[in-house]
Amino acid sequence: MEQQAWMDRLGYTFQDPTLLTKALTHSSYANEGKRDLQSNERLEFLGDSVLGMIAATYLFENDASSEGELTKLRASIVCEQALSSYSRELGIGEQLLLGKGERMNGGRERASILADAFEAVLAAIYLDGGMEAARTFVLPFLIKEIAAQRRRHFKDYKTQLQEIVQQTPEEKLHYVLVGESGPDHSKRFAVEVHLNSNVIGKGHGKSKKEAEQLAAREALKLMGYDD
C-alpha cells in the first residue's frame, strides 16, 4: 500500500515518515543486513508504556470499579490477543517488513509480532505527534474492547439478588437513590439497596442502573455469594 494511503488508514499523517517505517520493521528484516535499519523493538518498549498510561487514565476517569477490577480490565484490553486483533483490524501485518524466514513461517499472522507492531506504531505516533495524537489513535480500540469485555462478563446482579431474597416471602428488597453529582454530561449516581429497612449494599455509577447493579453486587458479597 502506498505510504499516504497507509497513513490515511491509521488516521494519522506523520511529519517524520521514517518513524512509521521503523515501527513496521521486524528484527528479522533488520538483521538480514540489507539496509542500515533499526528494528521496531525499542519503539515497542516505549509503546507498551504509552499504551498502559492511556488505558489506565481512561479507566480511572470512566470506570468506578475497584482497583482490582480495573487492573483486570486493563490487562484484558492490552494483552497480546487484544493488541493483535487491533493490528489485524488495521491491516498492519500486510505492511510489516519481515525477513524471508519469518515471511515463510507466517509471521504476518503471528499474534506476538502483530501485538508488538501495534505498540511500535503507537509509540511512533506518540514521538511524532505527542500524547494527544497517540490517545486519539488508540482509544477507539480500547473503548470497543472494554465494551466487548463487559458484554462477555456482565452479570445481572439485581436479578440474582432478587431470586435469593424471594426465597423468603416476607423479605422486601428496594433500591434508593441517595446521591447525584457532577455536570449533566458526566453524572455520578449513588444507590443503596435495602432489605426491609437495612442497607445491605451501596453502589456508584455513571447511571442509576449501573449504580443499582453495583449495589446488588456488594449485597451479594455481603451474603457470601462471590463473583
Backbone as numpy.savetxt, mean C-alpha at the origin, in Angstrom:
# Nx Ny Nz CAx CAy CAz Cx Cy Cz
9.81 0.35 -26.87 8.97 1.54 -26.87 9.85 2.80 -26.87
9.49 3.77 -27.67 10.23 5.04 -27.72 10.20 5.71 -26.35
11.31 6.35 -25.96 11.47 6.78 -24.58 10.38 7.73 -24.12
9.98 8.71 -24.96 8.95 9.64 -24.53 7.61 8.94 -24.31
7.29 7.97 -25.18 6.06 7.19 -25.01 6.11 6.40 -23.71
7.30 5.90 -23.37 7.47 5.16 -22.12 7.29 6.06 -20.92
7.84 7.29 -21.00 7.66 8.24 -19.91 6.19 8.65 -19.79
5.51 8.75 -20.92 4.07 9.05 -20.88 3.31 7.96 -20.13
3.71 6.71 -20.33 3.06 5.60 -19.62 3.32 5.70 -18.12
4.52 6.11 -17.77 4.85 6.29 -16.35 4.10 7.48 -15.75
3.70 8.42 -16.58 3.05 9.63 -16.07 4.03 10.63 -15.53
5.30 10.52 -15.96 6.33 11.44 -15.50 7.37 11.62 -16.59
7.73 12.87 -16.89 8.76 13.17 -17.89 10.04 13.56 -17.18
11.09 12.82 -17.44 12.37 13.05 -16.78 13.11 14.25 -17.36
13.65 15.08 -16.46 14.57 16.11 -16.89 15.91 15.49 -17.27
16.27 14.41 -16.56 17.50 13.67 -16.83 17.14 12.23 -17.19
16.92 11.94 -18.47 16.47 10.60 -18.88 17.48 9.50 -18.56
18.75 9.86 -18.31 19.72 8.81 -17.98 19.37 8.12 -16.66
18.65 8.83 -15.78 18.21 8.20 -14.53 17.24 7.06 -14.81
16.36 7.26 -15.78 15.41 6.22 -16.13 16.13 5.03 -16.74
17.11 5.30 -17.61 17.89 4.21 -18.19 18.59 3.40 -17.11
19.16 4.08 -16.14 19.85 3.38 -15.05 18.86 2.54 -14.24
17.65 3.08 -14.01 16.63 2.35 -13.24 16.21 1.06 -13.92
16.36 1.01 -15.23 15.92 -0.15 -16.00 17.07 -1.09 -16.36
18.27 -0.79 -15.84 19.45 -1.59 -16.16 19.71 -2.63 -15.07
19.44 -3.88 -15.40 19.68 -4.97 -14.46 21.17 -5.27 -14.38
21.60 -5.79 -13.25 23.02 -6.07 -13.05 23.56 -7.05 -14.09
22.72 -7.97 -14.58 23.17 -8.94 -15.57 23.58 -8.26 -16.87
22.93 -7.16 -17.19 23.27 -6.39 -18.40 24.51 -5.55 -18.16
24.54 -4.85 -17.01 25.70 -4.01 -16.70 26.97 -4.83 -16.61
26.86 -6.06 -16.09 28.04 -6.90 -15.89 28.58 -7.52 -17.18
27.79 -7.48 -18.25 28.27 -8.01 -19.52 29.37 -7.14 -20.11
29.48 -5.90 -19.62 30.59 -5.04 -20.02 30.47 -4.45 -21.40
29.25 -4.49 -21.97 29.08 -3.92 -23.30 29.23 -2.40 -23.28
28.79 -1.81 -22.18 28.87 -0.37 -22.03 29.30 -0.06 -20.60
29.67 1.19 -20.40 30.02 1.63 -19.04 28.74 2.03 -18.32
27.98 1.02 -17.94 26.67 1.26 -17.32 26.68 0.82 -15.86
25.95 1.55 -15.06 25.70 1.13 -13.68 24.36 0.42 -13.64
24.25 -0.59 -12.78 22.98 -1.29 -12.64 22.03 -0.47 -11.77
20.81 -0.97 -11.65 19.78 -0.27 -10.87 19.81 -0.62 -9.38
20.83 -1.33 -8.93 20.82 -1.82 -7.54 20.85 -0.70 -6.51
21.67 0.33 -6.76 21.72 1.45 -5.80 20.40 2.23 -5.81
19.82 2.39 -6.98 18.52 3.07 -7.05 17.44 2.25 -6.34
17.51 0.94 -6.48 16.54 0.07 -5.79 16.65 0.24 -4.28
17.87 0.36 -3.77 18.10 0.59 -2.35 17.44 1.89 -1.89
17.62 2.96 -2.65 17.01 4.24 -2.31 15.49 4.17 -2.45
15.02 3.54 -3.52 13.58 3.46 -3.77 12.84 2.73 -2.68
13.49 1.73 -2.07 12.88 1.00 -0.97 12.55 1.95 0.19
13.47 2.85 0.50 13.25 3.81 1.59 12.21 4.85 1.23
12.26 5.35 0.00 11.27 6.34 -0.45 9.87 5.73 -0.41
9.76 4.50 -0.90 8.47 3.81 -0.90 7.95 3.62 0.52
8.84 3.20 1.42 8.43 2.98 2.80 7.92 4.25 3.45
8.59 5.37 3.20 8.17 6.64 3.77 6.80 7.08 3.23
6.62 6.98 1.93 5.35 7.38 1.33 4.21 6.51 1.83
4.44 5.20 1.88 3.40 4.27 2.34 3.05 4.52 3.80
4.08 4.68 4.66 3.84 4.88 6.09 3.12 6.20 6.34
3.52 7.25 5.64 2.88 8.56 5.83 1.42 8.51 5.41
1.16 7.87 4.27 -0.24 7.79 3.79 -1.10 7.01 4.79
-0.62 5.88 5.26 -1.40 5.08 6.20 -1.60 5.82 7.52
-0.56 6.49 8.00 -0.67 7.25 9.25 -1.74 8.32 9.15
-1.82 8.98 8.00 -2.76 10.09 7.83 -4.17 9.65 7.46
-4.32 8.41 6.97 -5.62 8.01 6.43 -6.20 6.74 7.03
-5.53 6.15 7.98 -6.02 4.90 8.57 -5.90 4.97 10.09
-7.00 4.69 10.77 -7.03 4.82 12.24 -6.65 3.53 12.96
-6.14 2.56 12.23 -5.81 1.27 12.85 -4.64 1.40 13.83
-4.45 0.36 14.61 -3.35 0.33 15.57 -2.01 0.24 14.86
-0.94 0.48 15.60 0.41 0.39 15.03 0.66 -0.98 14.43
0.23 -2.02 15.12 0.43 -3.37 14.61 -0.30 -3.61 13.30
-1.53 -3.15 13.22 -2.32 -3.31 12.00 -1.72 -2.51 10.85
-1.27 -1.29 11.15 -0.64 -0.46 10.12 0.63 -1.12 9.59
1.40 -1.71 10.49 2.63 -2.39 10.08 2.33 -3.54 9.13
1.30 -4.33 9.45 0.94 -5.46 8.59 0.43 -4.97 7.24
-0.38 -3.90 7.25 -0.93 -3.39 6.00 0.18 -2.81 5.13
1.10 -2.06 5.75 2.21 -1.49 4.98 3.02 -2.62 4.34
3.30 -3.66 5.12 4.09 -4.77 4.57 3.41 -5.40 3.37
2.08 -5.48 3.41 1.35 -6.14 2.33 1.32 -5.33 1.04
1.45 -4.01 1.14 1.37 -3.18 -0.07 2.74 -2.85 -0.65
3.82 -3.21 0.06 5.17 -2.96 -0.47 5.97 -4.27 -0.58
5.30 -5.40 -0.48 5.98 -6.69 -0.58 6.33 -6.97 -2.05
7.15 -7.99 -2.25 7.59 -8.33 -3.61 6.40 -8.62 -4.53
5.42 -9.35 -4.04 4.27 -9.68 -4.87 3.52 -8.43 -5.33
3.31 -7.49 -4.40 2.61 -6.27 -4.75 3.43 -5.43 -5.72
4.72 -5.26 -5.45 5.56 -4.43 -6.30 5.68 -5.01 -7.71
5.79 -6.32 -7.81 5.89 -6.92 -9.14 4.58 -6.74 -9.92
3.45 -6.71 -9.21 2.18 -6.47 -9.91 2.10 -5.03 -10.41
2.64 -4.07 -9.63 2.68 -2.69 -10.10 3.55 -2.60 -11.36
4.67 -3.31 -11.33 5.59 -3.33 -12.46 4.91 -3.87 -13.71
4.18 -4.97 -13.53 3.50 -5.58 -14.68 2.44 -4.63 -15.25
1.76 -3.92 -14.37 0.74 -2.97 -14.83 1.36 -1.89 -15.72
2.57 -1.49 -15.39 3.26 -0.47 -16.17 4.00 -1.04 -17.38
4.18 -2.34 -17.41 4.95 -2.95 -18.49 6.45 -2.74 -18.34
6.92 -2.63 -17.11 8.34 -2.39 -16.87 9.20 -3.53 -17.41
8.71 -4.75 -17.31 9.49 -5.89 -17.78 9.90 -5.77 -19.23
9.03 -5.19 -20.05 9.34 -5.04 -21.48 10.49 -4.07 -21.72
10.71 -3.16 -20.78 11.70 -2.10 -20.96 13.05 -2.42 -20.31
13.12 -3.50 -19.54 14.34 -3.81 -18.80 15.50 -4.15 -19.72
16.69 -3.68 -19.35 17.92 -4.07 -20.01 18.48 -5.26 -19.22
18.43 -6.44 -19.84 18.84 -7.68 -19.18 19.98 -8.33 -19.94
20.84 -9.01 -19.23 21.86 -9.82 -19.87 21.23 -10.98 -20.62
21.99 -11.56 -21.54 21.45 -12.63 -22.39 20.91 -13.79 -21.56
21.67 -14.20 -20.55 21.24 -15.33 -19.75 19.95 -15.05 -19.01
19.82 -13.85 -18.48 18.61 -13.48 -17.74 17.41 -13.39 -18.68
17.65 -12.88 -19.89 16.56 -12.83 -20.88 16.09 -14.24 -21.22
17.04 -15.14 -21.42 16.71 -16.52 -21.82 15.98 -17.25 -20.71
16.21 -16.86 -19.47 15.62 -17.56 -18.32 14.37 -16.87 -17.78
13.76 -16.02 -18.56 12.48 -15.43 -18.17 12.59 -14.29 -17.19
13.70 -13.57 -17.23 13.91 -12.48 -16.28 12.88 -11.38 -16.35
12.30 -11.18 -17.54 11.31 -10.11 -17.68 10.04 -10.37 -16.88
9.84 -11.63 -16.47 8.65 -11.98 -15.70 8.97 -12.36 -14.27
10.24 -12.33 -13.89 10.62 -12.76 -12.55 10.20 -11.71 -11.53
9.45 -12.13 -10.51 8.87 -11.18 -9.55 9.93 -10.35 -8.85
11.06 -10.97 -8.46 12.08 -10.22 -7.73 12.69 -9.12 -8.59
12.92 -9.42 -9.87 13.50 -8.42 -10.78 12.51 -7.29 -11.02
11.25 -7.63 -11.21 10.23 -6.61 -11.46 10.02 -5.72 -10.24
10.02 -6.33 -9.05 9.85 -5.55 -7.83 11.01 -4.58 -7.63
12.23 -5.07 -7.83 13.40 -4.21 -7.68 13.38 -3.08 -8.70
12.97 -3.38 -9.92 12.94 -2.36 -10.96 11.90 -1.28 -10.65
10.78 -1.69 -10.07 9.78 -0.69 -9.71 10.34 0.28 -8.68
11.03 -0.26 -7.67 11.63 0.60 -6.65 12.71 1.50 -7.26
13.45 0.97 -8.23 14.49 1.77 -8.88 13.87 2.91 -9.69
12.78 2.64 -10.39 12.09 3.69 -11.14 11.56 4.75 -10.20
11.00 4.33 -9.07 10.51 5.29 -8.07 11.65 6.17 -7.58
12.81 5.58 -7.30 13.96 6.36 -6.84 14.42 7.33 -7.91
14.40 6.90 -9.17 14.81 7.78 -10.27 13.89 8.99 -10.35
12.59 8.76 -10.19 11.64 9.88 -10.20 11.89 10.79 -9.01
12.16 10.21 -7.86 12.45 11.00 -6.67 13.69 11.88 -6.87
14.74 11.32 -7.41 15.97 12.09 -7.64 15.77 13.17 -8.69
14.94 12.88 -9.68 14.74 13.81 -10.78 13.75 14.92 -10.44
12.69 14.56 -9.71 11.61 15.52 -9.49 11.23 15.79 -8.05
11.85 15.07 -7.10 11.56 15.31 -5.69 10.48 14.39 -5.13
10.23 14.55 -3.85 9.31 13.66 -3.14 7.88 13.76 -3.67
7.43 14.96 -4.02 6.05 15.09 -4.47 5.83 14.35 -5.79
6.81 14.40 -6.68 6.70 13.65 -7.94 6.68 12.15 -7.66
7.51 11.70 -6.73 7.53 10.28 -6.37 6.19 9.86 -5.77
5.65 10.71 -4.89 4.36 10.41 -4.26 3.24 10.34 -5.30
3.22 11.28 -6.22 2.20 11.30 -7.27 2.27 10.04 -8.12
3.48 9.57 -8.37 3.66 8.36 -9.18 3.17 7.11 -8.47
3.53 6.95 -7.19 3.32 5.66 -6.54 2.01 5.54 -5.78
1.45 6.65 -5.31 0.25 6.54 -4.46 -0.93 5.83 -5.13
-1.21 6.07 -6.41 -2.35 5.34 -7.01 -2.21 3.82 -6.89
-1.00 3.31 -7.01 -0.78 1.86 -6.86 -1.04 1.43 -5.41
-0.53 2.19 -4.47 -0.69 1.84 -3.06 -2.15 1.89 -2.64
-2.86 2.95 -3.05 -4.26 3.11 -2.66 -5.11 1.97 -3.21
-4.84 1.59 -4.47 -5.60 0.49 -5.06 -5.31 -0.83 -4.34
-4.06 -1.03 -3.95 -3.70 -2.27 -3.25 -4.27 -2.29 -1.84
-4.31 -1.13 -1.18 -4.92 -1.06 0.15 -6.39 -1.47 0.06
-7.10 -0.95 -0.94 -8.52 -1.31 -1.12 -8.67 -2.80 -1.37
-7.78 -3.38 -2.17 -7.85 -4.81 -2.46 -7.59 -5.63 -1.20
-6.61 -5.20 -0.40 -6.32 -5.90 0.86 -7.53 -5.85 1.79
-8.16 -4.71 1.86 -9.32 -4.58 2.75 -10.47 -5.44 2.28
-10.67 -5.54 0.98 -11.74 -6.41 0.46 -11.45 -7.86 0.82
-10.18 -8.24 0.73 -9.83 -9.64 1.02 -9.94 -9.97 2.49
-9.64 -9.00 3.33 -9.55 -9.30 4.77 -10.70 -8.72 5.59
-11.66 -8.05 4.93 -12.74 -7.42 5.69 -13.57 -8.44 6.44
-13.86 -8.13 7.69 -14.76 -8.95 8.49 -15.90 -8.06 8.98
-17.10 -8.58 8.92 -18.25 -7.82 9.39 -18.37 -8.04 10.89
-17.65 -7.23 11.65 -17.62 -7.40 13.11 -18.98 -7.12 13.74
-19.74 -6.17 13.17 -21.06 -5.86 13.73 -21.98 -7.07 13.66
-22.00 -7.73 12.52 -22.85 -8.91 12.37 -22.41 -10.03 13.31
-21.09 -10.21 13.41 -20.57 -11.25 14.29 -20.96 -10.97 15.75
-20.84 -9.71 16.16 -21.20 -9.35 17.53 -22.69 -9.52 17.77
-23.50 -9.12 16.79 -24.95 -9.23 16.91 -25.37 -10.69 17.07
-24.74 -11.56 16.30 -25.09 -12.99 16.37 -24.76 -13.57 17.74
-23.68 -13.11 18.33 -23.31 -13.61 19.66 -24.29 -13.10 20.71
-24.62 -11.81 20.65 -25.51 -11.21 21.64 -26.91 -11.80 21.54
-27.36 -12.11 20.34 -28.72 -12.64 20.15 -28.92 -14.00 20.81
-27.84 -14.64 21.18 -27.97 -15.93 21.87 -28.58 -15.76 23.26
-28.54 -14.52 23.77 -29.18 -14.20 25.05 -30.24 -13.14 24.77
-31.51 -13.54 24.62 -32.57 -12.64 24.15 -32.72 -11.36 24.96
-32.48 -11.38 26.26 -32.70 -10.18 27.06 -31.61 -9.12 26.87
-30.49 -9.49 26.23 -29.40 -8.54 26.02 -29.72 -7.64 24.81
-29.46 -6.34 24.95 -29.72 -5.39 23.87 -28.43 -4.67 23.48
-28.22 -4.59 22.18 -27.00 -3.99 21.65 -27.36 -2.73 20.88
-26.63 -1.64 21.11 -26.84 -0.45 20.29 -25.56 0.38 20.22
-25.47 1.19 19.16 -24.29 2.00 18.88 -24.61 3.47 19.10
-23.67 4.17 19.74 -23.89 5.58 20.08 -22.75 6.42 19.51
-23.11 7.44 18.72 -22.11 8.38 18.22 -21.76 9.33 19.35
-20.50 9.32 19.78 -20.10 10.13 20.95 -19.16 11.27 20.57
-18.74 11.33 19.32 -17.83 12.41 18.94 -17.72 12.55 17.44
-17.46 13.78 17.01 -17.30 14.07 15.59 -16.35 15.26 15.49
-15.31 15.12 14.68 -14.32 16.19 14.60 -13.77 16.30 13.18
-13.03 17.39 12.94 -12.37 17.58 11.66 -13.23 18.33 10.66
-12.60 18.83 9.59 -13.34 19.55 8.55 -14.25 18.61 7.76
-15.15 19.19 6.99 -16.14 18.38 6.26 -15.50 17.35 5.33
-14.36 17.70 4.73 -13.74 16.78 3.77 -12.91 15.69 4.46
-12.74 15.81 5.77 -11.91 14.83 6.49 -12.44 14.61 7.91
-13.68 14.18 8.00 -14.31 13.97 9.29 -13.75 12.74 10.01
-13.79 12.80 11.32 -13.45 11.65 12.16 -14.62 11.43 13.12
-15.04 10.19 13.24 -16.19 9.85 14.07 -15.76 8.91 15.20
-16.37 9.12 16.37 -16.13 8.25 17.52 -17.45 7.60 17.92
-17.43 6.28 18.07 -18.64 5.53 18.35 -18.39 4.58 19.52
-19.39 4.42 20.37 -19.36 3.41 21.42 -20.43 2.37 21.11
-20.14 1.12 21.41 -21.15 0.08 21.33 -21.53 -0.29 22.77
-22.84 -0.27 23.03 -23.36 -0.53 24.37 -24.07 -1.87 24.39
-23.80 -2.62 25.43 -24.57 -3.83 25.73 -25.42 -3.49 26.93
-26.72 -3.34 26.68 -27.62 -2.76 27.68 -27.07 -1.36 28.01
-26.66 -1.11 29.23 -26.16 0.23 29.58 -24.64 0.27 29.70
-23.98 -0.82 29.37 -22.53 -0.90 29.54 -21.78 -0.68 28.23
-20.75 0.14 28.26 -19.90 0.34 27.09 -18.95 -0.85 26.98
-19.01 -1.55 25.84 -18.16 -2.74 25.68 -17.15 -2.57 24.54
-17.22 -1.43 23.86 -16.26 -1.20 22.78 -16.32 0.22 22.26
-15.18 0.73 21.80 -15.11 2.06 21.22 -14.36 1.98 19.89
-14.76 2.84 18.96 -14.10 2.84 17.65 -14.04 4.23 17.06
-12.99 4.51 16.29 -12.83 5.78 15.60 -12.61 5.51 14.12
-13.25 6.30 13.25 -13.10 6.06 11.82 -13.47 7.26 10.99
-13.24 7.12 9.68 -13.53 8.21 8.75 -15.02 8.27 8.40
-15.77 7.28 8.82 -17.22 7.27 8.64 -17.85 6.63 9.87
-19.14 6.85 10.05 -19.82 6.23 11.18 -19.77 4.71 11.07
-19.92 4.21 9.84 -19.90 2.76 9.64 -18.56 2.15 10.03
-17.48 2.82 9.63 -16.15 2.31 9.98 -15.95 2.34 11.49
-16.39 3.44 12.14 -16.24 3.55 13.59 -17.06 2.47 14.30
-18.25 2.18 13.80 -19.08 1.13 14.40 -18.42 -0.23 14.27
-17.85 -0.50 13.07 -17.17 -1.78 12.88 -15.99 -1.93 13.85
-15.23 -0.86 14.03 -14.08 -0.93 14.93 -14.50 -1.04 16.39
-15.63 -0.42 16.73 -16.16 -0.56 18.09 -16.60 -2.00 18.33
-17.26 -2.58 17.33 -17.70 -3.98 17.45 -16.49 -4.91 17.55
-15.44 -4.59 16.80 -14.23 -5.40 16.86 -13.62 -5.37 18.26
-13.56 -4.19 18.85 -13.02 -4.07 20.21 -13.87 -4.86 21.20
-15.20 -4.81 21.02 -16.10 -5.55 21.90 -15.86 -7.05 21.78
-15.66 -7.52 20.56 -15.41 -8.95 20.35 -14.12 -9.38 21.04
-13.10 -8.54 20.96 -11.84 -8.86 21.64 -12.04 -8.92 23.15
-12.84 -7.96 23.68 -13.12 -7.95 25.10 -13.83 -9.23 25.53
-14.64 -9.76 24.64 -15.40 -10.97 24.94 -14.61 -12.25 24.64
-13.38 -12.07 24.16 -12.52 -13.24 23.92 -12.57 -13.79 22.51
-13.18 -13.03 21.59 -13.23 -13.47 20.19 -12.19 -12.69 19.41
-11.00 -13.25 19.25 -9.92 -12.58 18.53 -10.16 -12.70 17.03
-9.44 -11.83 16.26 -9.53 -11.89 14.80 -9.07 -13.24 14.28
